[in-house]
């Protein structure tokens, strides 16, 4: 029997971000997927511990997208007994260079200043203008508008707290931990999202397999939920 599925969403998303994926899998869900916006002053480690308590006693099939995938990977490294299988969609295992991590924190602070100073509408407009979302122009306007509405509903203070605690610069470098993971791992990325497709290939050299979805970019939950569902239910590779 398959382990129950537990999902974590990405930055600016919500707990139901996997809604177009999970129903197609036929997998049972491990309770309710949590919202990841966190209180001010929270930390990456505290969030990992919080999610671990929600999952326990496990084991679960843990699936995370982008920011949620970073939390999922850290949890899997820290509490492997809670995990039966790990699916990581568009996930970075961490920055090995301390200077690069500091620069990422500074870049994230600029995003925080924008949302806190100018408001969510200004932030969302600039966030969605990034080249990494270009592939979403092929989606139906109603799908893109649904995502925009959900982003606009966030509290600037809470979203800024989430970025400060769970941003790439705030997470530990998990590359050295990958080879020790004792369960199947899928590193999934859109083929058009070249940076993350390359990260998936590099990470799979330590554990699991890399899967590139053709004709898709970063947010595969939105762009190719059917393919993500297929991966979740396919036989795992070790």
Secondary structure, DSSP 8 states (H G I E B T S, - for coil): ----EEEE--TT--GGGGHHHHHHH---B-S--------TT--HHHHHHHHHHHHTT--EEEEEETHHHHHHHHHHHH-GGGEEEEEEES-----S-HHHHHHHHHHHHHHHHHHHHH-HHHHHHHHHTSGGGGGGGGS-HHHHHHHHHHHHTS-HHHHHHHHHHHSGGGS---GGGGGG--SEEEEEEETT-HHHHHHHHHHHTTSSEEEEETT--S-HHHH-HHHHHHHHHS----
